[in-house]
Amino acid sequence: MPAEPKVTLQKILDLLGFSATVEEHHMDDGILLDVKTEDSGRLIGRQGQTLSDLQYITNRLLFQQDPSAPKIMVDVSGYRAQAREALVKKAKEAAEKVRRWGDVVELEPLNAFDRRIIHQALKDDPQIETHSVEVEGTDKKAILLRPKH
């Protein structure tokens, strides 16, 4: 049975008691499920944690139904798009500091999803290289930006 991302997420939201509608958008690297709700703050959670958890659970359920199911990204009221833009801006500002001063710049600890956005944003920069490094006492990693030699 093929996985049905929109139906699966809608059912989770219904079971959790959220009044919401889900729109499905097909993208190059998977499917975006955009949730429309009056209760977006509770669904996004602190620093997007609830949203990340919801995305994780939805992906796990879909993978159990169909191991070849495409990865899905869950967004609520454009939160991820705004957060992505802010991360890309932060990455470019840090890269500019590295270029100007030649120093290593360390960004704050980020989850894997956010680190990937930063690595992607800077991957084609000929002067900058990025590395994820463990942050002691957390399950997150920070990104180091340094000049390419």
N, C-alpha and C positions, 0 to 999 in steps of 0.2 A: 504494500500500500504506500503510495507516494506521500511524503510529508506535506502538510498544509500549514505553512507558517502563519498566515493571517488568522486562520481558524483556531490554531493552537494558542496563539497569544490572546485572542479575544476570549477564549474559554478561561485562561488563567486570570485575566482581568475580571471577568464575570465572577469567578469563584472567590476572588479577593474582595469583591464588593465594589469595584470601581465602575462607574458609569462612563464608558468610553467607546469610541469607534476607532478601528484600525484601518489605515490605508497602506496598501502594499505597493512598493516601487522597486522595479528591477534595475540593478546597477551592475557595473562591470565586475565588481568583486563580491557579488552576493545580492541579498535582498534587504531593502530598508523597510522596516515596519514603523510607520509614523502614527503615534497614538494621539488622538484628539480627545481632551478631557477638560472639565472645569477644575479638576483636582490635580493639576500638573505638579505642584510643589511636593505633595506627598508621594507621587509616583516617581519623581526624579530623586528625591532624598538628598541627604547631606552630601555635597560634592559629587552628586550623581551616583551615589552608591546603590540606592534602590534600583535605579535604572540599569546599572551594570548587572546587578543580581537578576533582575527580570530577564535581561538579554541572555545571561548564562543559562538560566533554567529553561528558557524557550529553546535555545540551541541544543541543550542536552536532550530535551524531549523529542525534538525533531530528528536528532541523530539516532536516537533509539528506534524511532519509527522507520528511518531510512538512512543508513550510514553514508549514502552519497548525497544527502540533502545539502543544499548550499548554505553557507554561513549567513546568518541574519544579523542585522544591526537594528536595535530598537531605539527610537527617538521619541521624545515627548515635547510637543510645542517648539520644535526647532532647537532644543537645548544642546544636543550634540553638535549641530552645525555651528552654533555660536561658540561653544567650548573649543571646537576644532580650530576656528578662526583665531581665537585668543591664543591657543597653543602655538600655532604657526607663527603668529606675530611675535610671541615670546622667543621662539627658536631663532627667528631672523634677527631680532635685537641682540640676542646672545652671540650669534654668529658675527654680527657687526663688531661687537666688543673684541672677539677673538681676532678678527682681521685688523682692527685698529691697534690693539695693544700686544697681540701675539701671546697672550696669556691663555691658560686653560680656564674655561668657565664651567661651573657645575650648576645644573638646574636642580630644583627640589625633587625629592623622591616622587615618582609617578607610577601608576599601574601600567601593565603591559600595553593596554589599548592606547593610552596617551603617549607612551614612549614610541610606539610604532608611528604615530602621527608625526612626531618630531624627527625621527630617523628618515621618514619619507620626505618631509619638507626640506631636509638638508642633503639628501643623498646625491643630488646632482651638483652640489656646490664644490667646485674644484679646489677651494682653499681650506675647507673645513672637513674634519672627520668627527664622527660621533661614536661614543661607546657607552653602553649601559654598565653600571657598576653597582654591586651589592651595597645596601645601606644597612649597617649593623643594627640589629634589634627590630627590624621590620621585614615584611615580605615584599617590600617595594624596592625598586632600583632607581638610582639617579642617572642622569645622562651627563657625560663629560663631553664638551666640545673643545677641540684643540686644532691648531693649525696643521694642515697636511704638509709633510716634508717631501 
